[in-house]
């Protein structure tokens, strides 16, 4: 788990918004890229954060990732 509460809420909200706009054909097919932030927000883990050593979850902030 490397995504904190605020980060998680923003990811889920943005992902859902992008998917909804794509579904309504306002954004086009590119809006379905919202599935990425939606899924990472739901599972509370972002592989890119792990690669970059970013941690927004205060509970696991002391974990050091190998570089």
TIFI-845729 format. One line per field, with one value per residue: residue in three letters; chain; x, y, z of N, C-alpha, C, O in turn. Coordinates in steps of 0.2 Angstrom, whole numbers. Atoms other than C-alpha are relative to their C-alpha. Example, Ala and Ser with C-alpha at 12.3 -4.5 7.8 and 13.67 -1.06 7.14 Angstrom:
% residues 2
type c(ala_ser)
mol c(A_A)
n_xx c(4_-4)
n_yy c(-6_-6)
n_zz c(0_-1)
ca_xx c(62_68)
ca_yy c(-22_-5)
ca_zz c(39_36)
c_xx c(4_-4)
c_yy c(6_5)
c_zz c(0_3)
o_xx c(9_-1)
o_yy c(5_11)
o_zz c(3_4)
END
This chain:
% residues 67
type c(unk_unk_unk_unk_unk_unk_unk_unk_unk_unk_unk_unk_unk_unk_unk_unk_unk_unk_unk_unk_unk_unk_unk_unk_unk_unk_unk_unk_unk_unk_unk_unk_unk_unk_unk_unk_unk_unk_unk_unk_unk_unk_unk_unk_unk_unk_unk_unk_unk_unk_unk_unk_unk_unk_unk_unk_unk_unk_unk_unk_unk_unk_unk_unk_unk_unk_unk)
mol c(A_A_A_A_A_A_A_A_A_A_A_A_A_A_A_A_A_A_A_A_A_A_A_A_A_A_A_A_A_A_A_A_A_A_A_A_A_A_A_A_A_A_A_A_A_A_A_A_A_A_A_A_A_A_A_A_A_A_A_A_A_A_A_A_A_A_A)
n_xx c(4_-4_4_4_7_1_-3_4_6_-1_-1_6_4_-2_1_7_2_-3_4_7_-1_-1_7_5_-3_-2_-7_-2_-3_-5_3_-1_-7_1_0_-7_0_5_-3_-5_3_4_-5_-5_-7_-2_-6_-5_-3_-5_-6_-3_-2_5_5_5_3_-4_-1_-6_-5_-7_-2_-4_0_-6_-1)
n_yy c(-6_-6_-6_-3_-1_-6_2_5_-3_-4_5_4_-5_-2_5_1_-6_1_6_-2_-5_4_4_-5_-2_-7_0_5_7_-1_-1_7_0_-1_6_0_-3_3_6_-1_-3_5_5_-4_1_-2_3_-6_-3_5_-1_-7_-1_-5_3_-5_3_-1_7_4_-5_2_5_-3_4_1_-4)
n_zz c(0_0_2_-6_0_4_7_3_2_7_5_1_3_7_4_1_4_7_3_2_6_6_1_3_6_0_1_5_-3_-5_-7_-4_-4_-7_-4_-3_-6_-4_-3_-5_-6_-4_-3_-5_2_6_2_1_-7_-2_4_-2_-7_-3_-5_-3_-6_-6_-3_3_2_-2_4_5_5_3_6)
ca_xx c(0_8_-7_-14_-32_-32_-22_-34_-50_-43_-38_-55_-64_-54_-54_-73_-75_-64_-73_-90_-85_-79_-95_-105_-94_-89_-70_-69_-60_-45_-56_-55_-37_-46_-47_-28_-31_-47_-39_-24_-35_-46_-31_-21_-5_3_17_25_26_35_48_50_51_35_24_8_2_7_5_19_29_45_46_61_60_75_82)
ca_yy c(0_16_28_39_43_60_53_38_49_60_45_36_52_57_40_38_56_52_35_43_57_44_34_49_52_69_65_51_34_42_45_26_29_34_15_17_29_21_4_10_20_5_-7_7_3_12_3_20_26_10_13_32_29_40_36_46_33_39_21_14_30_22_8_10_3_-4_7)
ca_zz c(0_-5_-9_5_8_-1_-16_-17_-17_-31_-41_-39_-43_-58_-65_-63_-71_-86_-89_-88_-100_-112_-110_-114_-129_-123_-122_-134_-132_-123_-108_-104_-98_-82_-78_-73_-59_-54_-52_-43_-31_-27_-24_-14_-24_-38_-47_-53_-35_-31_-45_-40_-22_-18_-3_1_14_31_38_27_26_34_21_10_-7_-16_-30)
c_xx c(4_-4_-4_-7_-2_2_-5_-7_1_1_-7_-5_2_-1_-7_-2_2_-4_-7_0_1_-6_-5_2_2_8_3_4_6_-2_0_6_-2_-1_7_-1_-6_2_5_-3_-4_5_5_7_1_7_5_2_5_7_3_1_-5_-4_-4_-4_4_1_6_5_8_2_5_0_7_0_3)
c_yy c(6_7_2_1_6_-2_-5_3_4_-5_-3_5_2_-6_-1_6_-1_-6_2_5_-4_-4_4_3_8_1_-4_-6_1_1_-7_-1_1_-7_-1_3_-3_-7_1_3_-5_-5_3_-1_3_-2_6_3_-4_2_7_1_5_-4_5_-3_1_-6_-3_5_-2_-6_2_-5_-1_4_-4)
c_zz c(0_-2_6_-2_-5_-7_-3_-2_-6_-5_-2_-4_-7_-5_-2_-5_-7_-4_-2_-6_-6_-2_-3_-7_0_-1_-5_3_5_7_4_3_7_4_4_7_4_3_6_7_4_3_5_-2_-7_-2_-2_6_3_-3_2_7_4_4_2_5_6_4_-2_-2_1_-4_-5_-6_-4_-7_-6)
o_xx c(8_-1_-7_-9_-6_-2_-7_-10_-4_-2_-8_-8_-3_-3_-9_-7_-2_-6_-10_-5_-2_-8_-9_-1_1_10_8_3_7_2_0_7_3_-1_7_1_-5_1_5_0_-4_3_9_11_-3_12_11_8_10_12_9_4_-3_-6_-2_-8_9_6_10_9_12_8_3_1_10_-5_4)
o_yy c(7_12_-2_1_5_-1_-5_1_3_-4_-4_4_3_-4_-3_5_0_-5_1_4_-2_-4_2_7_11_5_-3_-7_-3_0_-7_-6_0_-7_-4_0_-3_-8_-2_2_-5_-8_0_0_1_-1_5_5_-2_2_7_6_7_-10_10_0_-2_-7_-6_3_0_-8_7_-11_4_5_-2)
o_zz c(5_-4_9_-7_-10_-12_-9_-7_-10_-11_-8_-8_-11_-10_-8_-9_-12_-9_-7_-10_-12_-8_-8_-9_-5_-4_-8_9_9_12_10_6_11_10_9_12_11_9_11_12_10_8_8_3_-11_2_0_6_5_0_2_9_9_3_5_8_6_8_3_-6_-2_-3_-9_-5_-4_-10_-11)
END
